[in-house]
Amino acid sequence: MTKLNFALLLSACAFGSAYAQSSAQSPAKPAAPQLTAATYKVVTVKEGDKLVEKLVGGAGAMPNDTLQFSYRIENPGSLPLPGLSINVPIPAQVTYLSHTCSATGFKAQYSIDPHVYDAKTKAINMNLKKFGDAPLKKTVTVKENGANVKKEVNATPADYTAVRLLLPDLAAGQNGECSVRVKVK
């Protein structure tokens, strides 16, 4: 079995905000959002007679381990931050399971586009991915009556190569927490 180290994966996470475009139109410029990212392994432990999930360091993950990519977004400024998004790549070594976000009104979108690596940054170029609402469609080739036929089918979470978490405006001094869970193949 191969151990996987996902500590560096978080460097591939892209974080965006529409505040850069909107600030050009208004005299007051919002402060830059602060993003903190961490990778954890999700373990189940027995506490008394209950099973409880705990988050521990994510280094050295093994097949069938569940990992959680956690993100904390803070608005240190005095103005709201509009249009925040977190783009999370889903590496080929894992399968997407779920996501959560503490921000009321957040929305998730998905991509099934292949990863394109940027040789300069040595990271996944998230700008080349198309994102959409689930269910995404993909084309598969199946045999029908001895002939190959192309059909459009719903993509499954196992097909996802990235998740985009779209957050509502983040008020001044506020923060939000989001996470994406994956299973190591």
C-alpha positions as CSV (number, residue, x, y, z in Angstrom):
1,M,0.0,0.0,0.0
2,T,1.2,3.5,-0.8
3,K,1.0,6.3,1.7
4,L,-0.2,9.6,0.3
5,N,0.8,13.0,1.7
6,F,-1.8,15.6,1.0
7,A,-0.1,18.4,3.0
8,L,1.0,20.1,-0.3
9,L,-2.4,19.7,-2.0
10,L,-3.7,22.7,-0.3
11,S,-1.2,24.9,-2.2
12,A,-3.2,24.0,-5.3
13,C,-6.4,25.4,-3.9
14,A,-7.5,28.6,-5.7
15,F,-9.2,31.3,-3.8
16,G,-11.1,34.1,-5.6
17,S,-13.2,37.1,-4.9
18,A,-15.1,39.6,-7.0
19,Y,-13.9,42.3,-4.7
20,A,-11.0,43.1,-7.0
21,Q,-13.3,44.0,-9.9
22,S,-15.9,45.8,-7.7
23,S,-13.2,47.9,-5.9
24,A,-12.3,49.7,-9.1
25,Q,-15.8,51.1,-9.2
26,S,-16.0,52.3,-5.6
27,P,-13.7,54.7,-3.8
28,A,-13.3,52.5,-0.7
29,K,-11.4,49.2,-1.3
30,P,-12.3,46.1,0.8
31,A,-9.4,44.4,2.6
32,A,-8.0,41.3,1.0
33,P,-9.6,38.1,2.4
34,Q,-7.5,35.8,4.6
35,L,-7.6,32.1,3.8
36,T,-6.3,29.4,6.2
37,A,-6.2,25.8,4.8
38,A,-5.5,22.5,6.4
39,T,-5.7,18.8,5.6
40,Y,-7.0,16.3,8.2
41,K,-7.6,12.6,8.4
42,V,-11.1,11.7,9.7
43,V,-11.0,8.9,12.3
44,T,-13.8,7.4,14.3
45,V,-13.0,6.8,18.0
46,K,-15.1,5.3,20.8
47,E,-15.9,7.8,23.7
48,G,-17.7,5.9,26.3
49,D,-20.3,3.9,24.4
50,K,-20.5,6.4,21.5
51,L,-18.5,6.5,18.2
52,V,-17.3,10.0,17.6
53,E,-15.5,11.5,14.5
54,K,-12.2,13.2,15.2
55,L,-9.8,15.2,12.9
56,V,-6.1,14.3,13.1
57,G,-3.1,15.2,11.0
58,G,-3.6,14.2,7.3
59,A,0.0,13.2,6.5
60,G,0.5,9.5,5.5
61,A,-3.0,8.8,4.4
62,M,-3.7,5.2,3.3
63,P,-6.2,3.7,0.9
64,N,-9.8,3.9,2.3
65,D,-8.9,6.8,4.6
66,T,-11.3,9.8,4.6
67,L,-9.6,13.2,4.4
68,Q,-11.0,16.6,5.1
69,F,-9.7,19.7,3.3
70,S,-10.7,22.5,5.7
71,Y,-10.7,26.2,4.8
72,R,-11.3,29.3,7.1
73,I,-12.0,32.6,5.3
74,E,-11.8,35.8,7.2
75,N,-12.7,39.4,6.3
76,P,-10.3,41.5,8.3
77,G,-11.6,44.8,6.8
78,S,-14.4,47.2,7.5
79,L,-16.3,46.6,4.2
80,P,-18.1,43.5,3.1
81,L,-16.4,41.1,0.6
82,P,-18.7,40.2,-2.3
83,G,-18.4,37.1,-4.5
84,L,-16.0,34.8,-2.6
85,S,-15.2,31.4,-4.0
86,I,-13.0,28.5,-3.1
87,N,-11.9,26.2,-5.8
88,V,-10.8,22.8,-4.5
89,P,-9.0,20.4,-6.8
90,I,-9.9,16.7,-6.3
91,P,-6.7,14.7,-7.1
92,A,-6.9,11.4,-9.1
93,Q,-5.8,9.5,-5.9
94,V,-9.1,10.4,-4.1
95,T,-12.8,10.3,-4.7
96,Y,-15.1,13.3,-3.7
97,L,-17.5,12.5,-0.8
98,S,-19.1,15.6,0.5
99,H,-18.7,19.3,1.4
100,T,-20.0,21.6,4.2
101,C,-19.9,25.4,4.7
102,S,-20.9,27.5,7.7
103,A,-21.9,30.4,5.5
104,T,-25.7,30.6,5.0
105,G,-26.6,30.7,1.3
106,F,-23.4,29.1,-0.1
107,K,-23.6,27.1,-3.3
108,A,-21.4,24.3,-4.6
109,Q,-20.5,23.7,-8.2
110,Y,-18.5,20.9,-9.7
111,S,-16.1,20.1,-12.6
112,I,-15.4,16.9,-14.4
113,D,-12.7,18.5,-16.7
114,P,-9.3,16.9,-16.6
115,H,-6.6,18.5,-14.5
116,V,-4.2,20.8,-16.4
117,Y,-1.0,21.5,-14.6
118,D,0.9,24.8,-14.8
119,A,4.6,24.1,-15.2
120,K,5.5,27.4,-13.7
121,T,3.5,27.2,-10.5
122,K,3.5,23.4,-10.4
123,A,-0.1,23.5,-9.5
124,I,-3.5,22.7,-11.2
125,N,-4.7,25.5,-13.4
126,M,-8.2,26.0,-12.0
127,N,-8.9,28.8,-14.6
128,L,-9.2,26.2,-17.3
129,K,-12.0,24.3,-15.6
130,K,-15.7,24.7,-16.3
131,F,-17.9,24.4,-13.3
132,G,-21.7,23.7,-13.1
133,D,-24.5,22.6,-10.9
134,A,-25.1,18.9,-10.2
135,P,-26.0,16.8,-12.0
136,L,-23.2,17.3,-14.6
137,K,-23.5,15.4,-17.9
138,K,-20.8,13.3,-19.5
139,T,-20.7,11.4,-22.8
140,V,-19.9,7.6,-22.6
141,T,-19.7,5.0,-25.3
142,V,-21.7,1.8,-24.8
143,K,-22.3,-1.2,-27.0
144,E,-25.9,-1.6,-28.2
145,N,-26.8,-4.4,-30.7
146,G,-23.1,-4.8,-31.5
147,A,-22.5,-1.2,-32.3
148,N,-20.8,1.5,-30.3
149,V,-23.3,4.2,-29.3
150,K,-22.5,7.5,-27.5
151,K,-24.9,8.4,-24.7
152,E,-25.1,11.3,-22.4
153,V,-25.4,10.3,-18.7
154,N,-25.2,12.0,-15.3
155,A,-21.7,12.2,-13.9
156,T,-21.2,10.8,-10.4
157,P,-19.3,12.3,-7.5
158,A,-16.5,9.8,-8.4
159,D,-16.1,11.8,-11.7
160,Y,-15.6,15.1,-10.0
161,T,-12.1,16.7,-10.5
162,A,-12.9,19.9,-8.6
163,V,-15.4,21.6,-6.4
164,R,-16.1,25.3,-6.3
165,L,-17.7,26.7,-3.1
166,L,-19.5,30.0,-3.9
167,L,-20.0,32.0,-0.7
168,P,-22.4,34.9,-0.2
169,D,-21.0,38.3,0.8
170,L,-18.7,38.1,3.9
171,A,-19.5,41.0,6.3
172,A,-16.7,43.1,7.8
173,G,-15.0,41.3,10.6
174,Q,-16.8,38.0,9.9
175,N,-15.4,34.6,8.9
176,G,-16.7,31.4,7.4
177,E,-15.5,27.8,7.4
178,C,-15.9,25.3,4.6
179,S,-14.6,21.8,4.1
180,V,-14.5,19.1,1.4
181,R,-14.2,15.4,2.3
182,V,-12.6,12.8,0.0
183,K,-11.8,9.1,0.3
184,V,-8.3,7.9,-0.6
185,K,-8.4,5.2,-3.4
